[in-house]
């Protein structure tokens, strides 16, 4: 993904966003078609789950926009290193929020 973003450095970032969105729509159409025909793929009882899925989609869109922006205007090594730093935050959120216990050898 970083290589793709850097390859399109001379292209305006909004064009890259449209490209990513286009492929996201194309790849999600089979799931929507299965839902329309079968009615079993995405069946949730509570309305809050659909709201959470919508918020996840909005957060993913914002993250993708910022990721494309940084891969085009920053050094790719810096962006890659910052992505590795997020692993620490994932472990901390697992420990502090979700109360996960890790067993080390």
Rosetta blueprint (number, residue, H / E / L):
1 X L
2 X H
3 X H
4 X H
5 X H
6 X H
7 X H
8 X L
9 X L
10 X L
11 X L
12 X L
13 X H
14 X H
15 X H
16 X H
17 X H
18 X H
19 X H
20 X H
21 X H
22 X H
23 X H
24 X H
25 X H
26 X H
27 X H
28 X H
29 X H
30 X H
31 X H
32 X H
33 X H
34 X H
35 X H
36 X H
37 X H
38 X H
39 X L
40 X L
41 X L
42 X L
43 X L
44 X L
45 X L
46 X L
47 X H
48 X H
49 X H
50 X H
51 X H
52 X H
53 X H
54 X H
55 X H
56 X H
57 X H
58 X H
59 X H
60 X H
61 X H
62 X H
63 X H
64 X H
65 X H
66 X H
67 X H
68 X H
69 X H
70 X H
71 X H
72 X H
73 X H
74 X L
75 X L
76 X H
77 X H
78 X H
79 X H
80 X H
81 X H
82 X H
83 X H
84 X H
85 X H
86 X H
87 X H
88 X H
89 X H
90 X H
91 X H
92 X H
93 X H
94 X H
95 X H
96 X H
97 X L
98 X L
99 X L
100 X L
101 X L
102 X L
103 X L
104 X L
105 X L
